[in-house]
């Protein structure tokens, strides 16, 4: 925050920006290594990386454009362009930082106090998006109507006189209508209508009144009612959804690499080189891909240690057959991991019939779970 753009004399990134680039590269490698595993707020991580990539591209353009296409400008004009691009880059990084704080909600779902609230907030945001779509339709229609009211019908006396008709463009009218939702605009504070007929003022007050009636009284209260209904509807089952989301989050964290960014780039490179050496630099073969997935599973479960659990993919490997056999003997399990053999389907069918009253309870001797 203490960095002042007008003091920048060189476009070369400073050490902090290099470290940020390194950290973002590590996060990109982590996301590319776990394609298809996102859920909940997982899209936020992708959005952060996209915004950061655009910001880095803006910085690169600030370095290349003055060298390639701005030979006719002097040094001061080039530096003015560079500082403008750096300001744009900072705004993109600031937006990415904003979404980074939103990502904390994904980790708060683990806690029993904040988990249900995270589910409720997520569903309420869906209601807000639906409301914004409807609101945008009404604002677009009223924007064009009010813009037509402020179109001058008579010749202005001079250029300054024409400037008083400030709402003659849709952009200015849209800004006025948006802030009027918060009570910051009143009909008496609007620009004068001295270049239109007298009945134009009456039309303006009528249209603006209808706009406030529709948006503030109807749509805003509709949003409140819709959010209240959503809150009451999901409050009862938010606890179950929270536990399910927590299980998904923990499972994804177990599947991800145990090495944090940006160190994961080094470990990823070592894994790729190791697999390439084993397969004679042929990484596109089926065996090479299996070896690569096996090494990634070892990395993901490396923090569990010898006493922790092993990945099912590791257990399925031919190289770990003895480990799998030893764990199965210890846990009393067989080598057959098919769902048809580990679940007593006949008992489940009997319980289903008994619960639904399709057979008599005396005919089935099944202990119902409490």
Helices and strands as residue ranges (DSSP letters): G 5-7, H 15-32, H 42-69, H 75-102, H 104-108, H 115-149, H 159-163, H 170-180, G 187-189, H 199-212, I 213-219, H 220-235, H 238-255, H 263-278, H 286-300, G 302-304, H 312-315, G 318-320, H 321-331, H 339-342, H 345-355, G 361-363
